Amino acid sequence: MEAMGFEPIELGDIGYAFKYEDINYLYMPDDDDDQFLRIVIPHLFDVTEENRVAVLEAMHETCLMLKYAKVCIMYENKVWAIYEHRLTSTDNLSMLLEHIIRVLEAAAHVFCGKINGEDLMDRLEECEDCSDEELEAELQRMLDSIVEDEVDN
């Protein structure tokens, strides 16, 4: 990770924390499986009794929309975005890490949009038969438009 410009901070048994474009990520190695890669965005959202149903619906819709990433409730009341991958000898780690970060960022933005009542499904349904590259490009356009909206506000 350091070779790719990240400055990971060791967190003991949990793994390593690193930051990219103001988003905190965790790399959580599996001591029993060196080929297993798990990177997460922790603590996207707090779950309460009042919002639990809305959170579950937003998580479900996010997981249906996106490939590779899943959004889960961890530690009883925190929403996390999670990406898991089985490493092979042919994986290009820098390209894979870029892909993982992009997909996790998209999962976080889609979940947050859903929990805030935005309807992002229409944009992705137009790309239903798209290749992974086309879908990633559409997700990137969605992220860019979200960032532009945040800057304008």
Backbone as numpy.savetxt, mean C-alpha at the origin, in Angstrom:
# Nx Ny Nz CAx CAy CAz Cx Cy Cz
18.60 -2.17 1.02 17.78 -0.97 1.02 18.65 0.29 1.02
19.72 0.24 1.76 20.60 1.40 1.80 21.21 1.68 0.43
21.49 0.62 -0.33 22.05 0.79 -1.67 21.08 1.49 -2.60
19.78 1.44 -2.28 18.76 2.09 -3.09 18.40 3.47 -2.57
19.15 3.95 -1.57 18.94 5.31 -1.07 18.04 5.42 0.14
17.59 4.30 0.67 16.75 4.34 1.87 17.63 4.32 3.11
17.13 4.89 4.17 17.84 4.90 5.44 17.01 4.14 6.46
17.10 2.80 6.42 16.27 2.01 7.33 16.72 2.16 8.78
15.73 2.14 9.66 15.97 2.20 11.10 15.54 0.86 11.67
16.46 0.18 12.34 16.14 -1.12 12.90 15.19 -0.97 14.08
14.16 -1.82 14.10 13.14 -1.78 15.15 13.11 -3.08 15.95
14.26 -3.68 16.15 14.32 -4.93 16.90 13.65 -6.06 16.16
12.80 -6.81 16.86 12.14 -7.98 16.29 11.12 -7.63 15.21
10.64 -6.40 15.18 9.62 -6.00 14.21 10.19 -5.94 12.80
11.38 -5.40 12.64 11.98 -5.26 11.32 12.67 -3.92 11.19
12.36 -3.23 10.08 13.02 -1.97 9.77 11.99 -0.95 9.29
12.15 0.27 9.75 11.30 1.37 9.29 12.10 2.20 8.28
11.41 2.68 7.26 12.02 3.62 6.33 10.94 4.55 5.82
11.36 5.68 5.32 10.43 6.70 4.85 10.70 6.95 3.37
9.62 7.14 2.63 9.73 7.50 1.23 8.61 8.47 0.91
8.96 9.64 0.40 7.99 10.69 0.07 6.99 10.92 1.19
7.51 11.09 2.39 6.72 11.42 3.59 5.77 10.32 4.04
5.96 9.10 3.56 5.15 7.98 4.02 6.08 7.01 4.75
5.65 6.56 5.93 6.43 5.61 6.71 6.09 4.19 6.29
7.11 3.39 6.07 6.97 1.99 5.69 7.70 1.12 6.70
7.28 -0.11 6.78 7.99 -1.11 7.57 8.36 -2.28 6.67
9.59 -2.71 6.77 10.02 -3.97 6.16 10.04 -4.97 7.30
9.24 -6.03 7.17 9.08 -7.00 8.24 9.56 -8.37 7.76
10.86 -8.67 7.99 11.38 -9.96 7.52 10.78 -11.12 8.30
10.77 -12.28 7.66 10.29 -13.51 8.29 11.51 -14.35 8.62
11.77 -14.54 9.91 12.96 -15.28 10.34 12.97 -16.72 9.84
11.80 -17.27 9.56 11.70 -18.66 9.12 11.73 -18.82 7.60
11.71 -17.72 6.85 11.65 -17.81 5.39 12.36 -16.60 4.78
13.62 -16.80 4.37 14.41 -15.72 3.80 13.87 -15.22 2.46
13.05 -16.01 1.81 12.52 -15.64 0.49 11.21 -14.86 0.58
10.69 -14.68 1.79 9.43 -13.99 1.99 9.68 -12.51 2.25
9.03 -11.66 1.48 9.19 -10.21 1.61 7.85 -9.60 1.99
7.83 -8.87 3.09 6.61 -8.16 3.52 6.99 -6.72 3.82
6.31 -5.80 3.11 6.47 -4.38 3.36 5.09 -3.81 3.60
4.96 -2.93 4.59 3.65 -2.41 4.98 3.71 -0.91 5.18
2.53 -0.29 5.06 2.33 1.06 5.56 1.47 0.87 6.81
2.04 1.11 7.98 1.28 0.89 9.22 0.40 2.09 9.56
-0.60 1.82 10.37 -1.41 2.88 10.98 -2.00 3.88 9.99
-2.65 3.38 8.95 -3.33 4.27 8.00 -4.52 4.97 8.64
-5.18 4.24 9.54 -6.45 4.76 10.04 -6.77 4.06 11.35
-7.37 4.79 12.28 -7.81 4.20 13.55 -9.22 3.66 13.40
-9.45 2.47 13.89 -10.76 1.83 13.84 -11.42 1.98 15.21
-12.66 2.45 15.19 -13.45 2.58 16.42 -14.73 1.77 16.23
-15.47 1.60 17.29 -16.76 0.91 17.17 -17.70 1.68 16.24
-17.59 3.01 16.26 -18.46 3.84 15.43 -18.15 3.73 13.93
-16.88 3.52 13.58 -16.54 3.51 12.15 -16.18 2.13 11.62
-16.27 1.10 12.44 -15.82 -0.23 12.04 -16.48 -0.72 10.76
-17.78 -0.57 10.60 -18.47 -1.04 9.39 -17.98 -0.29 8.16
-17.85 1.03 8.27 -17.36 1.82 7.14 -15.92 1.43 6.80
-15.11 1.16 7.80 -13.72 0.74 7.57 -13.70 -0.60 6.84
-14.51 -1.55 7.31 -14.55 -2.87 6.67 -15.00 -2.76 5.21
-15.98 -1.92 4.95 -16.45 -1.73 3.57 -15.36 -1.09 2.71
-14.68 -0.08 3.24 -13.60 0.57 2.48 -12.44 -0.39 2.25
-12.13 -1.21 3.25 -11.06 -2.21 3.08 -11.44 -3.21 2.00
-12.66 -3.70 2.05 -13.13 -4.68 1.08 -13.06 -4.11 -0.34
-13.58 -2.92 -0.53 -13.57 -2.30 -1.85 -12.15 -2.03 -2.34
-11.27 -1.62 -1.44 -9.88 -1.37 -1.81 -9.21 -2.67 -2.26
-9.42 -3.74 -1.50 -8.81 -5.02 -1.86 -9.36 -5.55 -3.19
-10.62 -5.28 -3.49 -11.18 -5.71 -4.78 -10.61 -4.90 -5.94
-10.30 -3.64 -5.70 -9.82 -2.75 -6.76 -8.37 -3.00 -7.13
-7.56 -3.33 -6.15 -6.12 -3.36 -6.36 -5.57 -4.79 -6.37
-4.59 -5.00 -7.22 -3.85 -6.24 -7.21 -2.67 -6.10 -6.25
-2.21 -7.20 -5.72 -0.98 -7.31 -4.95 -1.08 -6.85 -3.50
-1.74 -5.76 -3.22 -1.78 -5.23 -1.85 -3.09 -5.62 -1.18
-3.03 -5.71 0.11 -4.25 -5.91 0.89 -4.27 -4.89 2.01
-5.46 -4.55 2.42 -5.65 -3.60 3.50 -6.35 -4.37 4.61
-5.75 -4.35 5.81 -6.24 -5.18 6.91 -6.27 -4.38 8.21
-7.07 -4.88 9.13 -7.04 -4.34 10.49 -6.00 -5.15 11.25
-5.04 -4.45 11.81 -3.98 -5.08 12.58 -4.05 -4.59 14.02
-3.68 -5.45 14.92 -3.62 -5.09 16.34 -4.93 -4.49 16.83
-6.02 -5.08 16.38 -7.39 -4.80 16.80 -7.99 -3.49 16.31
-7.18 -2.43 16.11 -7.82 -1.16 15.77 -7.00 -0.25 14.86
-6.09 -0.82 14.08 -5.30 -0.01 13.15 -5.40 -0.61 11.76
-5.64 0.23 10.76 -5.67 -0.23 9.37 -4.26 -0.11 8.81
-3.80 -1.20 8.20 -2.48 -1.25 7.56 -2.66 -1.65 6.11
-1.78 -1.16 5.24 -1.68 -1.65 3.86 -0.48 -2.59 3.82
-0.67 -3.77 3.24 0.35 -4.83 3.29 0.61 -5.37 1.89
1.88 -5.58 1.60 2.31 -6.20 0.35 3.23 -7.35 0.71
2.91 -8.55 0.23 3.74 -9.72 0.49 4.16 -10.33 -0.84
5.40 -10.82 -0.88 5.95 -11.34 -2.13 6.94 -12.45 -1.81
6.92 -13.48 -2.61 7.90 -14.55 -2.51 9.02 -14.24 -3.50
10.22 -13.99 -2.97 11.35 -13.61 -3.80 11.86 -14.80 -4.61
12.28 -14.52 -5.84 12.90 -15.52 -6.69 14.26 -15.01 -7.14
15.03 -15.87 -7.73 16.37 -15.48 -8.19 16.31 -14.51 -9.36
15.16 -14.40 -10.01 15.04 -13.50 -11.16 14.49 -12.12 -10.80
14.12 -11.91 -9.55 13.59 -10.61 -9.15 14.66 -9.52 -9.21
14.30 -8.39 -9.79 15.13 -7.20 -9.76 14.66 -6.41 -8.54
15.45 -6.43 -7.47 14.98 -5.87 -6.19 14.66 -4.39 -6.25
15.43 -3.61 -6.99 15.12 -2.18 -7.04 13.81 -1.93 -7.77
13.57 -2.65 -8.87 12.29 -2.50 -9.59 11.14 -3.03 -8.74
11.36 -4.14 -8.06 10.33 -4.71 -7.20 9.97 -3.76 -6.07
10.97 -3.18 -5.43 10.71 -2.25 -4.33 9.96 -1.02 -4.83
10.33 -0.52 -5.99 9.60 0.62 -6.57 8.13 0.25 -6.79
7.90 -0.94 -7.34 6.53 -1.43 -7.58 5.77 -1.56 -6.27
6.39 -2.15 -5.26 5.74 -2.35 -3.96 5.35 -1.01 -3.36
6.25 -0.05 -3.38 5.97 1.26 -2.80 4.83 1.94 -3.55
4.84 1.85 -4.87 3.77 2.46 -5.67 2.42 1.81 -5.36
2.40 0.49 -5.27 1.14 -0.21 -5.01 0.64 0.08 -3.59
1.54 0.10 -2.61 1.12 0.41 -1.25 0.61 1.84 -1.13
1.27 2.76 -1.81 0.81 4.14 -1.81 -0.59 4.23 -2.43
-0.80 3.50 -3.53 -2.11 3.48 -4.17 -3.15 2.89 -3.22
-2.81 1.81 -2.53 -3.74 1.19 -1.59 -4.11 2.17 -0.48
-3.13 2.88 0.02 -3.40 3.86 1.08 -4.31 4.97 0.59
-4.05 5.49 -0.61 -4.87 6.56 -1.15 -6.28 6.08 -1.50
-6.38 4.90 -2.06 -7.71 4.37 -2.39 -8.50 4.14 -1.12
-7.88 3.51 -0.11 -8.59 3.28 1.15 -9.04 4.60 1.76
-8.13 5.57 1.85 -8.49 6.86 2.45 -9.58 7.56 1.64
-9.52 7.44 0.31 -10.58 8.00 -0.52 -11.91 7.34 -0.25
-11.88 6.01 -0.15 -13.12 5.27 0.13 -13.69 5.65 1.49
-12.84 5.73 2.49 -13.32 6.03 3.84 -13.86 7.46 3.91
-13.40 8.31 2.98 -13.89 9.69 2.91 -15.03 9.85 1.91
-15.53 8.73 1.37 -16.71 8.77 0.52 -16.46 9.00 -0.95
-15.22 8.97 -1.41 -14.94 9.17 -2.83 -15.23 7.89 -3.60
-15.71 8.01 -4.83 -15.99 6.85 -5.67 -14.91 6.74 -6.74
-13.92 5.91 -6.46 -12.81 5.72 -7.39 -13.02 4.54 -8.32
-14.04 3.73 -8.04 -14.27 2.50 -8.79 -14.54 2.77 -10.27
-15.28 3.83 -10.58 -15.61 4.12 -11.98 -14.36 4.25 -12.83
-13.33 4.90 -12.31 -12.10 5.10 -13.08 -11.39 3.78 -13.35
-11.40 2.87 -12.37 -10.71 1.60 -12.59 -11.55 0.63 -13.41
-12.88 0.73 -13.36 -13.71 -0.17 -14.17 -13.49 0.07 -15.65
-13.15 1.31 -16.02 -12.83 1.61 -17.41 -11.60 0.84 -17.86
-10.78 0.43 -16.93 -9.53 -0.25 -17.23 -9.60 -1.72 -16.81
-10.80 -2.31 -16.86 -11.03 -3.66 -16.35 -10.18 -4.71 -17.05
-10.00 -4.61 -18.34 -9.22 -5.60 -19.09 -7.79 -5.15 -19.36
-7.30 -4.21 -18.57 -5.98 -3.66 -18.78 -4.89 -4.62 -18.29
-3.71 -4.46 -18.84 -2.55 -5.20 -18.35 -2.11 -4.59 -17.02
-1.20 -5.28 -16.33 -0.68 -4.75 -15.08 -0.05 -3.37 -15.28
0.67 -3.20 -16.38 1.33 -1.92 -16.64 0.30 -0.81 -16.85
-0.77 -1.12 -17.60 -1.82 -0.12 -17.83 -2.55 0.21 -16.54
-2.80 -0.81 -15.71 -3.47 -0.59 -14.44 -2.58 0.26 -13.53
-1.29 -0.05 -13.48 -0.38 0.75 -12.67 -0.31 2.19 -13.16
-0.34 2.37 -14.47 -0.34 3.73 -15.02 -1.60 4.49 -14.61
-2.75 3.81 -14.65 -3.99 4.45 -14.22 -3.96 4.77 -12.73
-3.42 3.86 -11.93 -3.28 4.13 -10.49 -2.36 5.33 -10.27
-1.29 5.41 -11.04 -0.39 6.54 -10.90 -1.09 7.84 -11.26
-1.91 7.82 -12.32 -2.69 9.03 -12.68 -3.65 9.40 -11.54
-4.27 8.38 -10.92 -5.15 8.65 -9.79 -4.38 9.28 -8.64
-3.20 8.73 -8.33 -2.38 9.28 -7.26 -1.96 10.71 -7.58
-1.56 10.95 -8.83 -1.17 12.30 -9.23 -2.31 13.28 -9.06
-3.53 12.86 -9.42 -4.68 13.77 -9.28 -5.00 14.01 -7.81
-4.81 13.01 -6.96 -5.04 13.18 -5.52 -4.03 14.17 -4.96
-2.76 14.01 -5.35 -1.71 14.92 -4.88 -2.01 16.34 -5.35
-2.41 16.50 -6.62 -2.74 17.83 -7.13 -3.89 18.45 -6.34
-4.92 17.64 -6.02 -6.05 18.15 -5.23 -5.59 18.59 -3.86
-4.67 17.80 -3.24 -4.18 18.16 -1.92 -3.38 19.46 -1.96
-2.59 19.65 -3.01 -1.79 20.86 -3.16 -2.70 22.06 -3.36
-3.76 21.89 -4.18 -4.70 22.98 -4.44 -5.47 23.38 -3.20
-5.71 22.43 -2.32 -6.48 22.73 -1.09 -5.52 23.18 -0.06
